[in-house]
Amino acid sequence: MQKLVVKRKPIIIGVMGSHNEESPETMEEARRLGEAIAKRGWVLLTGGGPGVMRASSEGAYRAGGLVIGILPNDRMHPLEKYPNEFVDVPIYTGMYDARNVINAKTPHVMVALRGGSGTLSEIALALRNNTPVIGLNAPQFKIAGDNDFSSVNTVEDVLQEIERILAKLKKNNC
């Protein structure tokens, strides 16, 4: 039996946002972001469902990227629209909202696109666990203390921030 050898550790970028269908502009930003992530050879991680998660998954999938979905349900209890059709690797957690911890701790960088309380919880969990977060038109909030949150307005700005953060992580051997 031949052993699979992984020659590199992939860069994982999380994209979090609403499970609801957002404005056409937000959905297009999510698709473009997923596509750009895939074209850079990074792996996309989402909650694996509809809305922003589906749009970013579609962008990455169609660009030939790998899409991981951290699903709220378990395999034996299907949940409508989970996983979306663009998820390559579905992770069935059975944890519902508690899966946000996985979404927050797994990626090298997390991007939040608008969203509601679920997205805010993922942002808070990520910052608490030292996962850098980039908000693309995300909800505005203030957190006291030192944290790695940046707010931007375009997909191009997100990509520049990701590159900056990854360079910093590489310099620090993270």
Secondary structure as UniProt FT lines:
FT   STRAND          12..17
FT   HELIX           24..39
FT   TURN            40..41
FT   STRAND          43..46
FT   HELIX           52..62
FT   TURN            63..64
FT   STRAND          67..71
FT   TURN            75..76
FT   TURN            80..81
FT   TURN            85..86
FT   STRAND          89..92
FT   HELIX           96..99
FT   HELIX           100..105
FT   STRAND          109..113
FT   HELIX           117..128
FT   TURN            129..130
FT   STRAND          133..136
FT   STRAND          149..152
FT   HELIX           155..171
FT   TURN            172..173
//
